[in-house]
Each structure stands twice: as structure tokens, then as C-alpha cells.
Amino acid sequence: MSGEKIVVHVDIDLEDLIPGFLDNRQKDIQKLESALQENDFETLRSIGHNLKGVGGGYGFSDITEMGAEIEVGARANDLESISENIKKLSHYLSKLEIIYEEG
């Protein structure tokens, strides 16, 4: 299963925006991992909240869900939950295959 691609269908109107969007999510992972090592729950909460807000608008509901879980984990100071969701997000992004479709 770990070798399978995660296919997401995205409106073709967003095609020019998606590479930058995904690059920013990779940067978020780096920031999350750094904040996790520093037990910086406010940064973790903030990035999780941001992910929750931006994912769905681009057609990535899974990013929204993982962001929400990171935010909840940060509010509860639950490092294990946060770490698990950062790993899920990283895996998701590494396996992502985007198919652009006419709206």
C-alpha cells in the first residue's frame, strides 16, 4: 500500500497555483517538525489552523483534516498525536498525484 499514489482531482483553473501551494506545504512540514522538537505548541497550533483553512479551497480535504488534527493536538499539548499527523501529511504529499479537470 505504501507505494500507491494518492490521486486528487483538482479544477484546471487552479493548475498554475498548485505547485506553489504544495511547495508551501513542504515548508509547513519543516516548520512543524522544528516546532515539534521545540515543544512550540503555539506555532504547531497556528500552522495546523492554517492547513485546516487552506486545504479544502484547493481541493485537498485531507490536508484540511490533518491540519485540524494538528491544531487539536497542539491545543491538548499532545506531542504524539501531532507527530503522527505530521508524518501523515508528509506521506500524503510524497504520494500525491494531481489530475486536473475542467470544472
VENRABEL-V342095 format. One record per backbone hydrogen bond with DSSP energy under -0.5 kcal/mol. CO is the residue of the C=O (numbers start at 1). NH is the residue of the N-H. E is the energy in kcal/mol with one decimal. If there is no record, write none. Layout:
CO&NH&E + CO&NH&E
//
This chain:
1&4&-1.9 + 5&7&-0.7 + 6&97&-2.9 + 8&10&-0.5 + 8&99&-2.6 + 10&101&-2.6 + 11&14&-2.2 + 12&15&-1.6 + 14&17&-1.2 + 14&18&-1.7 + 15&19&-0.6 + 17&21&-2.3 + 18&22&-3.0 + 19&23&-2.2 + 20&24&-2.3 + 21&25&-1.4 + 22&26&-1.8 + 23&27&-1.9 + 24&28&-2.0 + 25&29&-1.9 + 26&30&-1.8 + 27&31&-2.4 + 28&32&-3.1 + 29&33&-2.8 + 30&34&-2.1 + 31&35&-2.7 + 32&36&-2.7 + 33&37&-1.9 + 34&38&-1.4 + 35&40&-2.9 + 36&39&-1.2 + 39&41&-1.5 + 40&44&-2.2 + 41&45&-2.9 + 42&46&-2.6 + 43&47&-2.7 + 44&48&-2.5 + 45&49&-2.7 + 46&50&-2.3 + 47&51&-2.8 + 48&52&-2.4 + 49&53&-1.6 + 50&54&-2.2 + 51&55&-2.0 + 54&58&-0.8 + 55&58&-1.2 + 55&60&-2.8 + 56&59&-1.3 + 59&61&-0.7 + 60&63&-0.7 + 60&64&-1.4 + 61&65&-2.3 + 62&66&-2.6 + 63&67&-2.6 + 64&68&-2.3 + 65&69&-2.1 + 66&70&-2.4 + 67&71&-2.6 + 68&72&-2.5 + 69&73&-2.6 + 70&74&-2.5 + 71&75&-2.2 + 72&76&-1.6 + 73&78&-3.1 + 74&77&-1.1 + 77&79&-1.1 + 78&82&-2.3 + 79&83&-2.9 + 80&84&-2.3 + 81&85&-2.2 + 82&86&-2.3 + 83&87&-2.2 + 84&88&-2.2 + 85&89&-2.3 + 86&90&-2.6 + 87&91&-2.6 + 88&92&-2.8 + 89&93&-2.5 + 90&94&-2.0 + 91&95&-1.5 + 92&96&-0.6 + 93&96&-0.6 + 95&6&-3.2 + 97&8&-2.5 + 98&100&-0.5 + 99&10&-2.5 + 101&12&-3.2
//
